[in-house]
Amino acid sequence: MGNIISDVGEDLLGKEKYHVKMVGYSVHPEPQVVIYTSLSNSEENKQFANELEGIIDEFFKQMT
């Protein structure tokens, strides 16, 4: 899982438009990717976060 996180992190951290500050993961109790952003809590940013989630989902689908 570490290699996947490295790939995701490099792509997201390398693009300012995503506002990603840190990428991590947990395997307990189930595998989970954690993405930290610098976005404030607003409706517009929630929509952006949902779009970002879709981008990440697509990335994982392409890896399988």
CHARMM internal coordinates of N, CA and C (Angstrom, degrees):
IC EDIT
DIST 1 N 1 CA 1.4481
DIST 1 CA 1 C 1.5321
ANGL 1 N 1 CA 1 C 110.55
DIST 1 C 2 N 1.2988
ANGL 1 CA 1 C 2 N 116.82
DIHE 1 N 1 CA 1 C 2 N -28.97
DIST 2 N 2 CA 1.4541
ANGL 1 C 2 N 2 CA 121.18
DIHE 1 CA 1 C 2 N 2 CA -179.75
DIST 2 CA 2 C 1.5089
ANGL 2 N 2 CA 2 C 113.19
DIHE 1 C 2 N 2 CA 2 C -58.40
DIST 2 C 3 N 1.3460
ANGL 2 CA 2 C 3 N 118.33
DIHE 2 N 2 CA 2 C 3 N -39.69
DIST 3 N 3 CA 1.4593
ANGL 2 C 3 N 3 CA 121.58
DIHE 2 CA 2 C 3 N 3 CA 179.16
DIST 3 CA 3 C 1.5208
ANGL 3 N 3 CA 3 C 111.14
DIHE 2 C 3 N 3 CA 3 C -66.05
DIST 3 C 4 N 1.3217
ANGL 3 CA 3 C 4 N 116.68
DIHE 3 N 3 CA 3 C 4 N -38.96
DIST 4 N 4 CA 1.4614
ANGL 3 C 4 N 4 CA 120.56
DIHE 3 CA 3 C 4 N 4 CA 178.40
DIST 4 CA 4 C 1.5222
ANGL 4 N 4 CA 4 C 110.04
DIHE 3 C 4 N 4 CA 4 C -63.48
DIST 4 C 5 N 1.3178
ANGL 4 CA 4 C 5 N 116.04
DIHE 4 N 4 CA 4 C 5 N -44.76
DIST 5 N 5 CA 1.4658
ANGL 4 C 5 N 5 CA 120.41
DIHE 4 CA 4 C 5 N 5 CA 179.93
DIST 5 CA 5 C 1.5210
ANGL 5 N 5 CA 5 C 110.23
DIHE 4 C 5 N 5 CA 5 C -63.38
DIST 5 C 6 N 1.3142
ANGL 5 CA 5 C 6 N 117.07
DIHE 5 N 5 CA 5 C 6 N -39.09
DIST 6 N 6 CA 1.4614
ANGL 5 C 6 N 6 CA 120.07
DIHE 5 CA 5 C 6 N 6 CA 177.50
DIST 6 CA 6 C 1.5213
ANGL 6 N 6 CA 6 C 110.81
DIHE 5 C 6 N 6 CA 6 C -61.23
DIST 6 C 7 N 1.3312
ANGL 6 CA 6 C 7 N 117.10
DIHE 6 N 6 CA 6 C 7 N -43.98
DIST 7 N 7 CA 1.4687
ANGL 6 C 7 N 7 CA 120.89
DIHE 6 CA 6 C 7 N 7 CA 179.73
DIST 7 CA 7 C 1.5217
ANGL 7 N 7 CA 7 C 111.13
DIHE 6 C 7 N 7 CA 7 C -64.23
DIST 7 C 8 N 1.3258
ANGL 7 CA 7 C 8 N 116.69
DIHE 7 N 7 CA 7 C 8 N -46.85
DIST 8 N 8 CA 1.4676
ANGL 7 C 8 N 8 CA 120.99
DIHE 7 CA 7 C 8 N 8 CA 178.98
DIST 8 CA 8 C 1.5204
ANGL 8 N 8 CA 8 C 109.56
DIHE 7 C 8 N 8 CA 8 C -62.62
DIST 8 C 9 N 1.3191
ANGL 8 CA 8 C 9 N 116.48
DIHE 8 N 8 CA 8 C 9 N -46.88
DIST 9 N 9 CA 1.4553
ANGL 8 C 9 N 9 CA 121.07
DIHE 8 CA 8 C 9 N 9 CA -178.49
DIST 9 CA 9 C 1.5149
ANGL 9 N 9 CA 9 C 112.66
DIHE 8 C 9 N 9 CA 9 C -59.94
DIST 9 C 10 N 1.3257
ANGL 9 CA 9 C 10 N 116.88
DIHE 9 N 9 CA 9 C 10 N -44.90
DIST 10 N 10 CA 1.4636
ANGL 9 C 10 N 10 CA 120.21
DIHE 9 CA 9 C 10 N 10 CA 179.93
DIST 10 CA 10 C 1.5196
ANGL 10 N 10 CA 10 C 111.11
DIHE 9 C 10 N 10 CA 10 C -60.25
DIST 10 C 11 N 1.3241
ANGL 10 CA 10 C 11 N 115.83
DIHE 10 N 10 CA 10 C 11 N -42.72
DIST 11 N 11 CA 1.4578
ANGL 10 C 11 N 11 CA 119.23
DIHE 10 CA 10 C 11 N 11 CA -178.69
DIST 11 CA 11 C 1.5251
ANGL 11 N 11 CA 11 C 111.64
DIHE 10 C 11 N 11 CA 11 C -68.57
DIST 11 C 12 N 1.3303
ANGL 11 CA 11 C 12 N 117.37
DIHE 11 N 11 CA 11 C 12 N -46.03
DIST 12 N 12 CA 1.4644
ANGL 11 C 12 N 12 CA 120.84
DIHE 11 CA 11 C 12 N 12 CA -176.98
DIST 12 CA 12 C 1.5201
ANGL 12 N 12 CA 12 C 112.69
DIHE 11 C 12 N 12 CA 12 C -73.85
DIST 12 C 13 N 1.3250
ANGL 12 CA 12 C 13 N 116.93
DIHE 12 N 12 CA 12 C 13 N -42.37
DIST 13 N 13 CA 1.4638
ANGL 12 C 13 N 13 CA 120.07
DIHE 12 CA 12 C 13 N 13 CA -178.63
DIST 13 CA 13 C 1.5229
ANGL 13 N 13 CA 13 C 111.67
DIHE 12 C 13 N 13 CA 13 C -69.05
DIST 13 C 14 N 1.3223
ANGL 13 CA 13 C 14 N 116.07
DIHE 13 N 13 CA 13 C 14 N -25.73
DIST 14 N 14 CA 1.4642
ANGL 13 C 14 N 14 CA 120.58
DIHE 13 CA 13 C 14 N 14 CA -177.90
DIST 14 CA 14 C 1.5174
ANGL 14 N 14 CA 14 C 114.24
DIHE 13 C 14 N 14 CA 14 C -79.77
DIST 14 C 15 N 1.3376
ANGL 14 CA 14 C 15 N 117.60
DIHE 14 N 14 CA 14 C 15 N -6.22
DIST 15 N 15 CA 1.4586
ANGL 14 C 15 N 15 CA 120.78
DIHE 14 CA 14 C 15 N 15 CA -177.26
DIST 15 CA 15 C 1.5259
ANGL 15 N 15 CA 15 C 109.63
DIHE 14 C 15 N 15 CA 15 C -121.04
DIST 15 C 16 N 1.3239
ANGL 15 CA 15 C 16 N 115.33
DIHE 15 N 15 CA 15 C 16 N 111.74
DIST 16 N 16 CA 1.4760
ANGL 15 C 16 N 16 CA 120.85
DIHE 15 CA 15 C 16 N 16 CA -177.35
DIST 16 CA 16 C 1.5187
ANGL 16 N 16 CA 16 C 112.79
DIHE 15 C 16 N 16 CA 16 C -58.54
DIST 16 C 17 N 1.3258
ANGL 16 CA 16 C 17 N 117.58
DIHE 16 N 16 CA 16 C 17 N -30.81
DIST 17 N 17 CA 1.4646
ANGL 16 C 17 N 17 CA 120.37
DIHE 16 CA 16 C 17 N 17 CA -175.75
DIST 17 CA 17 C 1.5243
ANGL 17 N 17 CA 17 C 112.95
DIHE 16 C 17 N 17 CA 17 C -62.52
DIST 17 C 18 N 1.3448
ANGL 17 CA 17 C 18 N 117.83
DIHE 17 N 17 CA 17 C 18 N -19.43
DIST 18 N 18 CA 1.4601
ANGL 17 C 18 N 18 CA 120.65
DIHE 17 CA 17 C 18 N 18 CA 179.98
DIST 18 CA 18 C 1.5279
ANGL 18 N 18 CA 18 C 112.79
DIHE 17 C 18 N 18 CA 18 C -87.27
DIST 18 C 19 N 1.3147
ANGL 18 CA 18 C 19 N 118.78
DIHE 18 N 18 CA 18 C 19 N -16.20
DIST 19 N 19 CA 1.4690
ANGL 18 C 19 N 19 CA 123.50
DIHE 18 CA 18 C 19 N 19 CA 178.14
DIST 19 CA 19 C 1.5391
ANGL 19 N 19 CA 19 C 112.63
DIHE 18 C 19 N 19 CA 19 C 59.71
DIST 19 C 20 N 1.3272
ANGL 19 CA 19 C 20 N 117.57
DIHE 19 N 19 CA 19 C 20 N 28.39
DIST 20 N 20 CA 1.4633
ANGL 19 C 20 N 20 CA 121.55
DIHE 19 CA 19 C 20 N 20 CA -178.46
DIST 20 CA 20 C 1.5219
ANGL 20 N 20 CA 20 C 109.15
DIHE 19 C 20 N 20 CA 20 C -84.55
DIST 20 C 21 N 1.3207
ANGL 20 CA 20 C 21 N 116.09
DIHE 20 N 20 CA 20 C 21 N 129.37
DIST 21 N 21 CA 1.4662
ANGL 20 C 21 N 21 CA 121.85
DIHE 20 CA 20 C 21 N 21 CA -179.14
DIST 21 CA 21 C 1.5225
ANGL 21 N 21 CA 21 C 112.36
DIHE 20 C 21 N 21 CA 21 C -104.05
DIST 21 C 22 N 1.3574
ANGL 21 CA 21 C 22 N 116.80
DIHE 21 N 21 CA 21 C 22 N -29.81
DIST 22 N 22 CA 1.4591
ANGL 21 C 22 N 22 CA 119.79
DIHE 21 CA 21 C 22 N 22 CA -177.06
DIST 22 CA 22 C 1.5248
ANGL 22 N 22 CA 22 C 108.92
DIHE 21 C 22 N 22 CA 22 C -158.63
DIST 22 C 23 N 1.3348
ANGL 22 CA 22 C 23 N 115.81
DIHE 22 N 22 CA 22 C 23 N 146.08
DIST 23 N 23 CA 1.4601
ANGL 22 C 23 N 23 CA 122.27
DIHE 22 CA 22 C 23 N 23 CA 176.92
DIST 23 CA 23 C 1.5235
ANGL 23 N 23 CA 23 C 107.72
DIHE 22 C 23 N 23 CA 23 C -128.29
DIST 23 C 24 N 1.3132
ANGL 23 CA 23 C 24 N 116.41
DIHE 23 N 23 CA 23 C 24 N 134.03
DIST 24 N 24 CA 1.4579
ANGL 23 C 24 N 24 CA 120.89
DIHE 23 CA 23 C 24 N 24 CA 179.25
DIST 24 CA 24 C 1.5091
ANGL 24 N 24 CA 24 C 110.35
DIHE 23 C 24 N 24 CA 24 C -145.97
DIST 24 C 25 N 1.3155
ANGL 24 CA 24 C 25 N 115.46
DIHE 24 N 24 CA 24 C 25 N -176.48
DIST 25 N 25 CA 1.4611
ANGL 24 C 25 N 25 CA 119.21
DIHE 24 CA 24 C 25 N 25 CA 178.66
DIST 25 CA 25 C 1.5166
ANGL 25 N 25 CA 25 C 110.54
DIHE 24 C 25 N 25 CA 25 C -152.95
DIST 25 C 26 N 1.3210
ANGL 25 CA 25 C 26 N 113.65
DIHE 25 N 25 CA 25 C 26 N 162.89
DIST 26 N 26 CA 1.4507
ANGL 25 C 26 N 26 CA 122.22
DIHE 25 CA 25 C 26 N 26 CA 176.00
DIST 26 CA 26 C 1.5210
ANGL 26 N 26 CA 26 C 107.37
DIHE 25 C 26 N 26 CA 26 C -137.67
DIST 26 C 27 N 1.3134
ANGL 26 CA 26 C 27 N 117.13
DIHE 26 N 26 CA 26 C 27 N 147.56
DIST 27 N 27 CA 1.4651
ANGL 26 C 27 N 27 CA 120.61
DIHE 26 CA 26 C 27 N 27 CA 178.25
DIST 27 CA 27 C 1.5256
ANGL 27 N 27 CA 27 C 111.78
DIHE 26 C 27 N 27 CA 27 C -115.42
DIST 27 C 28 N 1.3261
ANGL 27 CA 27 C 28 N 116.60
DIHE 27 N 27 CA 27 C 28 N -1.42
DIST 28 N 28 CA 1.4635
ANGL 27 C 28 N 28 CA 119.72
DIHE 27 CA 27 C 28 N 28 CA -178.55
DIST 28 CA 28 C 1.5126
ANGL 28 N 28 CA 28 C 110.13
DIHE 27 C 28 N 28 CA 28 C -124.01
DIST 28 C 29 N 1.2626
ANGL 28 CA 28 C 29 N 121.49
DIHE 28 N 28 CA 28 C 29 N 127.55
DIST 29 N 29 CA 1.4637
ANGL 28 C 29 N 29 CA 128.39
DIHE 28 CA 28 C 29 N 29 CA 6.02
DIST 29 CA 29 C 1.5257
ANGL 29 N 29 CA 29 C 113.08
DIHE 28 C 29 N 29 CA 29 C -83.42
DIST 29 C 30 N 1.3451
ANGL 29 CA 29 C 30 N 117.47
DIHE 29 N 29 CA 29 C 30 N -13.80
DIST 30 N 30 CA 1.4609
ANGL 29 C 30 N 30 CA 121.43
DIHE 29 CA 29 C 30 N 30 CA 174.84
DIST 30 CA 30 C 1.5248
ANGL 30 N 30 CA 30 C 108.11
DIHE 29 C 30 N 30 CA 30 C -146.85
DIST 30 C 31 N 1.3485
ANGL 30 CA 30 C 31 N 117.76
DIHE 30 N 30 CA 30 C 31 N 157.83
DIST 31 N 31 CA 1.4719
ANGL 30 C 31 N 31 CA 119.88
DIHE 30 CA 30 C 31 N 31 CA -179.23
DIST 31 CA 31 C 1.5287
ANGL 31 N 31 CA 31 C 111.55
DIHE 30 C 31 N 31 CA 31 C -58.84
DIST 31 C 32 N 1.3223
ANGL 31 CA 31 C 32 N 114.33
DIHE 31 N 31 CA 31 C 32 N 137.68
DIST 32 N 32 CA 1.4601
ANGL 31 C 32 N 32 CA 120.50
DIHE 31 CA 31 C 32 N 32 CA -176.90
DIST 32 CA 32 C 1.5194
ANGL 32 N 32 CA 32 C 109.22
DIHE 31 C 32 N 32 CA 32 C -153.05
DIST 32 C 33 N 1.3176
ANGL 32 CA 32 C 33 N 117.10
DIHE 32 N 32 CA 32 C 33 N 136.37
DIST 33 N 33 CA 1.4569
ANGL 32 C 33 N 33 CA 122.45
DIHE 32 CA 32 C 33 N 33 CA 174.89
DIST 33 CA 33 C 1.5225
ANGL 33 N 33 CA 33 C 107.33
DIHE 32 C 33 N 33 CA 33 C -99.56
DIST 33 C 34 N 1.3340
ANGL 33 CA 33 C 34 N 116.44
DIHE 33 N 33 CA 33 C 34 N 135.17
DIST 34 N 34 CA 1.4650
ANGL 33 C 34 N 34 CA 121.49
DIHE 33 CA 33 C 34 N 34 CA -179.07
DIST 34 CA 34 C 1.5281
ANGL 34 N 34 CA 34 C 107.99
DIHE 33 C 34 N 34 CA 34 C -118.81
DIST 34 C 35 N 1.3309
ANGL 34 CA 34 C 35 N 115.57
DIHE 34 N 34 CA 34 C 35 N 126.14
DIST 35 N 35 CA 1.4625
ANGL 34 C 35 N 35 CA 121.39
DIHE 34 CA 34 C 35 N 35 CA -178.95
DIST 35 CA 35 C 1.5213
ANGL 35 N 35 CA 35 C 107.80
DIHE 34 C 35 N 35 CA 35 C -120.84
DIST 35 C 36 N 1.3186
ANGL 35 CA 35 C 36 N 116.61
DIHE 35 N 35 CA 35 C 36 N 125.14
DIST 36 N 36 CA 1.4646
ANGL 35 C 36 N 36 CA 122.20
DIHE 35 CA 35 C 36 N 36 CA 178.19
DIST 36 CA 36 C 1.5284
ANGL 36 N 36 CA 36 C 108.40
DIHE 35 C 36 N 36 CA 36 C -105.97
DIST 36 C 37 N 1.3376
ANGL 36 CA 36 C 37 N 115.77
DIHE 36 N 36 CA 36 C 37 N 131.09
DIST 37 N 37 CA 1.4595
ANGL 36 C 37 N 37 CA 120.59
DIHE 36 CA 36 C 37 N 37 CA 179.68
DIST 37 CA 37 C 1.5241
ANGL 37 N 37 CA 37 C 110.24
DIHE 36 C 37 N 37 CA 37 C -121.08
DIST 37 C 38 N 1.3150
ANGL 37 CA 37 C 38 N 114.64
DIHE 37 N 37 CA 37 C 38 N 170.56
DIST 38 N 38 CA 1.4635
ANGL 37 C 38 N 38 CA 120.48
DIHE 37 CA 37 C 38 N 38 CA 177.01
DIST 38 CA 38 C 1.5257
ANGL 38 N 38 CA 38 C 110.97
DIHE 37 C 38 N 38 CA 38 C -99.48
DIST 38 C 39 N 1.3243
ANGL 38 CA 38 C 39 N 117.57
DIHE 38 N 38 CA 38 C 39 N 16.51
DIST 39 N 39 CA 1.4560
ANGL 38 C 39 N 39 CA 121.42
DIHE 38 CA 38 C 39 N 39 CA -178.29
DIST 39 CA 39 C 1.5221
ANGL 39 N 39 CA 39 C 111.38
DIHE 38 C 39 N 39 CA 39 C -75.99
DIST 39 C 40 N 1.3148
ANGL 39 CA 39 C 40 N 116.19
DIHE 39 N 39 CA 39 C 40 N 142.28
DIST 40 N 40 CA 1.4595
ANGL 39 C 40 N 40 CA 120.35
DIHE 39 CA 39 C 40 N 40 CA 174.08
DIST 40 CA 40 C 1.5283
ANGL 40 N 40 CA 40 C 108.68
DIHE 39 C 40 N 40 CA 40 C -82.22
DIST 40 C 41 N 1.3162
ANGL 40 CA 40 C 41 N 116.56
DIHE 40 N 40 CA 40 C 41 N 169.71
DIST 41 N 41 CA 1.4589
ANGL 40 C 41 N 41 CA 122.28
DIHE 40 CA 40 C 41 N 41 CA -176.68
DIST 41 CA 41 C 1.5314
ANGL 41 N 41 CA 41 C 109.60
DIHE 40 C 41 N 41 CA 41 C -87.81
DIST 41 C 42 N 1.3406
ANGL 41 CA 41 C 42 N 116.21
DIHE 41 N 41 CA 41 C 42 N 92.33
DIST 42 N 42 CA 1.4618
ANGL 41 C 42 N 42 CA 121.12
DIHE 41 CA 41 C 42 N 42 CA 177.09
DIST 42 CA 42 C 1.5276
ANGL 42 N 42 CA 42 C 108.10
DIHE 41 C 42 N 42 CA 42 C -137.89
DIST 42 C 43 N 1.3233
ANGL 42 CA 42 C 43 N 116.89
DIHE 42 N 42 CA 42 C 43 N 163.52
DIST 43 N 43 CA 1.4671
ANGL 42 C 43 N 43 CA 120.55
DIHE 42 CA 42 C 43 N 43 CA 179.94
DIST 43 CA 43 C 1.5270
ANGL 43 N 43 CA 43 C 110.64
DIHE 42 C 43 N 43 CA 43 C -62.02
DIST 43 C 44 N 1.3169
ANGL 43 CA 43 C 44 N 116.84
DIHE 43 N 43 CA 43 C 44 N -40.60
DIST 44 N 44 CA 1.4661
ANGL 43 C 44 N 44 CA 121.07
DIHE 43 CA 43 C 44 N 44 CA 179.33
DIST 44 CA 44 C 1.5231
ANGL 44 N 44 CA 44 C 110.51
DIHE 43 C 44 N 44 CA 44 C -62.22
DIST 44 C 45 N 1.3181
ANGL 44 CA 44 C 45 N 117.00
DIHE 44 N 44 CA 44 C 45 N -43.10
DIST 45 N 45 CA 1.4572
ANGL 44 C 45 N 45 CA 120.65
DIHE 44 CA 44 C 45 N 45 CA -179.83
DIST 45 CA 45 C 1.5242
ANGL 45 N 45 CA 45 C 112.13
DIHE 44 C 45 N 45 CA 45 C -71.26
DIST 45 C 46 N 1.3253
ANGL 45 CA 45 C 46 N 117.50
DIHE 45 N 45 CA 45 C 46 N -30.53
DIST 46 N 46 CA 1.4605
ANGL 45 C 46 N 46 CA 120.37
DIHE 45 CA 45 C 46 N 46 CA 175.26
DIST 46 CA 46 C 1.5238
ANGL 46 N 46 CA 46 C 109.74
DIHE 45 C 46 N 46 CA 46 C -64.40
DIST 46 C 47 N 1.3331
ANGL 46 CA 46 C 47 N 116.15
DIHE 46 N 46 CA 46 C 47 N -40.55
DIST 47 N 47 CA 1.4608
ANGL 46 C 47 N 47 CA 120.33
DIHE 46 CA 46 C 47 N 47 CA 177.24
DIST 47 CA 47 C 1.5282
ANGL 47 N 47 CA 47 C 109.65
DIHE 46 C 47 N 47 CA 47 C -64.04
DIST 47 C 48 N 1.3224
ANGL 47 CA 47 C 48 N 117.25
DIHE 47 N 47 CA 47 C 48 N -43.56
DIST 48 N 48 CA 1.4575
ANGL 47 C 48 N 48 CA 121.10
DIHE 47 CA 47 C 48 N 48 CA 177.97
DIST 48 CA 48 C 1.5272
ANGL 48 N 48 CA 48 C 110.68
DIHE 47 C 48 N 48 CA 48 C -61.33
DIST 48 C 49 N 1.3304
ANGL 48 CA 48 C 49 N 117.23
DIHE 48 N 48 CA 48 C 49 N -41.28
DIST 49 N 49 CA 1.4655
ANGL 48 C 49 N 49 CA 121.28
DIHE 48 CA 48 C 49 N 49 CA 179.31
DIST 49 CA 49 C 1.5293
ANGL 49 N 49 CA 49 C 110.45
DIHE 48 C 49 N 49 CA 49 C -62.97
DIST 49 C 50 N 1.3203
ANGL 49 CA 49 C 50 N 117.37
DIHE 49 N 49 CA 49 C 50 N -38.50
DIST 50 N 50 CA 1.4649
ANGL 49 C 50 N 50 CA 120.53
DIHE 49 CA 49 C 50 N 50 CA 176.85
DIST 50 CA 50 C 1.5263
ANGL 50 N 50 CA 50 C 111.07
DIHE 49 C 50 N 50 CA 50 C -64.43
DIST 50 C 51 N 1.3350
ANGL 50 CA 50 C 51 N 116.78
DIHE 50 N 50 CA 50 C 51 N -39.98
DIST 51 N 51 CA 1.4631
ANGL 50 C 51 N 51 CA 120.95
DIHE 50 CA 50 C 51 N 51 CA 176.79
DIST 51 CA 51 C 1.5381
ANGL 51 N 51 CA 51 C 110.07
DIHE 50 C 51 N 51 CA 51 C -64.41
DIST 51 C 52 N 1.3142
ANGL 51 CA 51 C 52 N 116.58
DIHE 51 N 51 CA 51 C 52 N -41.49
DIST 52 N 52 CA 1.4571
ANGL 51 C 52 N 52 CA 121.33
DIHE 51 CA 51 C 52 N 52 CA 178.27
DIST 52 CA 52 C 1.5262
ANGL 52 N 52 CA 52 C 110.29
DIHE 51 C 52 N 52 CA 52 C -62.55
DIST 52 C 53 N 1.3215
ANGL 52 CA 52 C 53 N 116.90
DIHE 52 N 52 CA 52 C 53 N -40.45
DIST 53 N 53 CA 1.4563
ANGL 52 C 53 N 53 CA 120.93
DIHE 52 CA 52 C 53 N 53 CA 177.37
DIST 53 CA 53 C 1.5357
ANGL 53 N 53 CA 53 C 110.22
DIHE 52 C 53 N 53 CA 53 C -60.23
DIST 53 C 54 N 1.3205
ANGL 53 CA 53 C 54 N 116.93
DIHE 53 N 53 CA 53 C 54 N -40.34
DIST 54 N 54 CA 1.4594
ANGL 53 C 54 N 54 CA 121.11
DIHE 53 CA 53 C 54 N 54 CA 177.27
DIST 54 CA 54 C 1.5171
ANGL 54 N 54 CA 54 C 112.31
DIHE 53 C 54 N 54 CA 54 C -63.48
DIST 54 C 55 N 1.3171
ANGL 54 CA 54 C 55 N 116.89
DIHE 54 N 54 CA 54 C 55 N -39.93
DIST 55 N 55 CA 1.4683
ANGL 54 C 55 N 55 CA 121.62
DIHE 54 CA 54 C 55 N 55 CA 177.83
DIST 55 CA 55 C 1.5181
ANGL 55 N 55 CA 55 C 109.91
DIHE 54 C 55 N 55 CA 55 C -62.74
DIST 55 C 56 N 1.3174
ANGL 55 CA 55 C 56 N 116.83
DIHE 55 N 55 CA 55 C 56 N -43.13
DIST 56 N 56 CA 1.4649
ANGL 55 C 56 N 56 CA 121.77
DIHE 55 CA 55 C 56 N 56 CA -179.83
DIST 56 CA 56 C 1.5304
ANGL 56 N 56 CA 56 C 110.11
DIHE 55 C 56 N 56 CA 56 C -66.64
DIST 56 C 57 N 1.3279
ANGL 56 CA 56 C 57 N 117.26
DIHE 56 N 56 CA 56 C 57 N -42.25
DIST 57 N 57 CA 1.4672
ANGL 56 C 57 N 57 CA 121.04
DIHE 56 CA 56 C 57 N 57 CA 177.10
DIST 57 CA 57 C 1.5245
ANGL 57 N 57 CA 57 C 110.85
DIHE 56 C 57 N 57 CA 57 C -58.49
DIST 57 C 58 N 1.3332
ANGL 57 CA 57 C 58 N 116.40
DIHE 57 N 57 CA 57 C 58 N -44.07
DIST 58 N 58 CA 1.4666
ANGL 57 C 58 N 58 CA 120.42
DIHE 57 CA 57 C 58 N 58 CA 178.22
DIST 58 CA 58 C 1.5325
ANGL 58 N 58 CA 58 C 111.02
DIHE 57 C 58 N 58 CA 58 C -61.02
DIST 58 C 59 N 1.3200
ANGL 58 CA 58 C 59 N 116.03
DIHE 58 N 58 CA 58 C 59 N -41.55
DIST 59 N 59 CA 1.4677
ANGL 58 C 59 N 59 CA 120.70
DIHE 58 CA 58 C 59 N 59 CA 178.65
DIST 59 CA 59 C 1.5196
ANGL 59 N 59 CA 59 C 110.50
DIHE 58 C 59 N 59 CA 59 C -57.92
DIST 59 C 60 N 1.3380
ANGL 59 CA 59 C 60 N 116.54
DIHE 59 N 59 CA 59 C 60 N -45.56
DIST 60 N 60 CA 1.4694
ANGL 59 C 60 N 60 CA 120.28
DIHE 59 CA 59 C 60 N 60 CA -179.68
DIST 60 CA 60 C 1.5287
ANGL 60 N 60 CA 60 C 111.43
DIHE 59 C 60 N 60 CA 60 C -67.12
DIST 60 C 61 N 1.3260
ANGL 60 CA 60 C 61 N 117.45
DIHE 60 N 60 CA 60 C 61 N -36.99
DIST 61 N 61 CA 1.4674
ANGL 60 C 61 N 61 CA 120.08
DIHE 60 CA 60 C 61 N 61 CA 178.45
DIST 61 CA 61 C 1.5248
ANGL 61 N 61 CA 61 C 110.83
DIHE 60 C 61 N 61 CA 61 C -63.59
DIST 61 C 62 N 1.3178
ANGL 61 CA 61 C 62 N 117.17
DIHE 61 N 61 CA 61 C 62 N -37.65
DIST 62 N 62 CA 1.4681
ANGL 61 C 62 N 62 CA 121.19
DIHE 61 CA 61 C 62 N 62 CA 179.96
DIST 62 CA 62 C 1.5179
ANGL 62 N 62 CA 62 C 111.67
DIHE 61 C 62 N 62 CA 62 C -69.19
DIST 62 C 63 N 1.3251
ANGL 62 CA 62 C 63 N 117.02
DIHE 62 N 62 CA 62 C 63 N -23.93
DIST 63 N 63 CA 1.4613
ANGL 62 C 63 N 63 CA 120.78
DIHE 62 CA 62 C 63 N 63 CA -178.71
DIST 63 CA 63 C 1.5263
ANGL 63 N 63 CA 63 C 112.23
DIHE 62 C 63 N 63 CA 63 C -81.82
DIST 63 C 64 N 1.3274
ANGL 63 CA 63 C 64 N 117.86
DIHE 63 N 63 CA 63 C 64 N -15.94
DIST 64 N 64 CA 1.4610
ANGL 63 C 64 N 64 CA 120.36
DIHE 63 CA 63 C 64 N 64 CA -178.10
DIST 64 CA 64 C 1.4967
ANGL 64 N 64 CA 64 C 112.21
DIHE 63 C 64 N 64 CA 64 C -97.08
END
COOR INIT
IC SEED 1 N 1 CA 1 C
IC BUILD
